[in-house]
Amino acid sequence: IEKVEKEAAELGKGPFK
């Protein structure tokens, strides 16, 4: 699930935020 985290991190709305 690294790809999802990286893409989400760029959008600034990842599952960890």
DSSP file (Angstrom, degrees, kcal/mol; ACC not computed):
  #  RESIDUE AA STRUCTURE BP1 BP2  ACC     N-H-->O    O-->H-N    N-H-->O    O-->H-N    TCO  KAPPA ALPHA  PHI   PSI    X-CA   Y-CA   Z-CA
    1    1 A I     >        0   0    0      0, 0.0     4,-1.4     0, 0.0     5,-0.1   0.000 360.0 360.0 360.0  26.0    0.0    0.0    0.0
    2    2 A E  H  >  +     0   0    0      2,-0.2     4,-2.5     1,-0.2     5,-0.2   0.889 360.0  56.8 -73.7 -36.9    3.0    2.3   -0.5
    3    3 A K  H  > S+     0   0    0      1,-0.2     4,-2.5     2,-0.2     5,-0.2   0.916 106.2  49.2 -60.6 -44.0    1.6    3.7   -3.8
    4    4 A V  H  > S+     0   0    0      1,-0.2     4,-2.6     2,-0.2     5,-0.2   0.912 111.1  49.8 -63.1 -42.1   -1.7    4.8   -2.2
    5    5 A E  H  X S+     0   0    0     -4,-1.4     4,-2.6     2,-0.2    -1,-0.2   0.921 111.2  49.0 -64.0 -42.8    0.2    6.6    0.6
    6    6 A K  H  X S+     0   0    0     -4,-2.5     4,-1.7     2,-0.2    -2,-0.2   0.936 114.2  44.2 -64.0 -46.3    2.5    8.4   -1.8
    7    7 A E  H  X S+     0   0    0     -4,-2.5     4,-1.5     1,-0.2    -1,-0.2   0.917 115.8  47.7 -64.6 -42.4   -0.4    9.6   -4.0
    8    8 A A  H  X>S+     0   0    0     -4,-2.6     5,-1.5    -5,-0.2     4,-1.4   0.880 107.4  56.6 -66.5 -37.5   -2.5   10.6   -1.1
    9    9 A A  H  <5S+     0   0    0     -4,-2.6    -1,-0.2     1,-0.2    -2,-0.2   0.888 105.1  51.8 -62.3 -38.2    0.4   12.4    0.6
   10   10 A E  H  <5S+     0   0    0     -4,-1.7    -1,-0.2     1,-0.2    -2,-0.2   0.881 110.0  48.5 -66.3 -36.4    0.8   14.5   -2.5
   11   11 A L  H  <5S-     0   0    0     -4,-1.5    -1,-0.2    -5,-0.1    -2,-0.2   0.715 107.4-130.7 -76.1 -19.6   -2.9   15.5   -2.4
   12   12 A G  T  <5S+     0   0    0     -4,-1.4    -3,-0.2    -5,-0.1    -2,-0.1   0.698  86.1  92.0  79.8  17.4   -2.5   16.3    1.2
   13   13 A K      < +     0   0    0     -5,-1.5    -4,-0.2     3,-0.0    -3,-0.1  -0.213  52.6 153.4-136.7  45.9   -5.6   14.2    2.2
   14   14 A G    >   -     0   0    0     -6,-0.3     3,-1.5     1,-0.1    -9,-0.1  -0.166  61.0-101.7 -71.1 169.5   -4.1   10.8    3.0
   15   15 A P  T 3  S+     0   0    0      0, 0.0    -1,-0.1     0, 0.0   -10,-0.0   0.617 121.4  57.9 -68.1 -12.4   -5.7    8.3    5.3
   16   16 A F  T 3         0   0    0      1,-0.2    -2,-0.0   -11,-0.1   -11,-0.0   0.528 360.0 360.0 -95.3  -6.7   -3.2    9.3    8.0
   17   17 A K    <         0   0    0     -3,-1.5    -1,-0.2     0, 0.0    -3,-0.0   0.425 360.0 360.0-108.6 360.0   -4.2   13.0    8.0
